[in-house]
């Protein structure tokens, strides 16, 4: 069990300093706070990985499978949001409008920087550390749990059902990414899965904004 404690401390070493940048940058009026935070995640994670000499590979293994799984799993989870009435519809519309501003930079954040940073922290660092200490399913599950935790924190004000759904969905995506990482030994595979999932979510949000019947949230009569 001591390996899991060390893995959690490693995660905190990457997560806490980086996430603390958010309020600080917001107070100073710095733009692209999310990109700066993800950049800090990436730099800290890679630094710790290097110091601990955790193996880091970027082999092109299972990439088509990772891209297909990420897109389809994310699409299914987004479709599942139809189960919830449109209580958060306004917030989701505002989020989409925010993402559409400075679109090239937002796409860079969603499809490259955020997936690379979060997979470096959760998969390459946390899961990679546990894998070299003889864990397999435990490494996958623990890294998925830590991946879901910030999503739960981000939606803690949401209705209970929606918060549980988002957290469970994040945990499921973390399990799949973790399994692909453990199977392939490649950060590139986990990154491809995560980036494809983000792309599906972004496209789904755009289609939902067009009010197509398939993408409408269920509304009470």
Buried (B, 14 or more C-beta within 10 A) or exposed (E): EEBBEBBBEBBEBBBEEBBEBBEEBEEEEEEBBBBBBBBBBBBBBBEBBEEEEBEBBEEEBBBEBBBEBBBEBBBEBBEEBBEBBBEBBEEBBEEBEEBBEEEEEBBBBBBBBBBBBBBBBBBBBBBBBBBBBEBBEBBBBBBBBBBBBBBBEEBEEBEEEBBEBBBBBBBBBBBBBBBBBBBBBBBBBBBBBBBBBBBBBBBBBEEBBEEEEEBEBEEEE
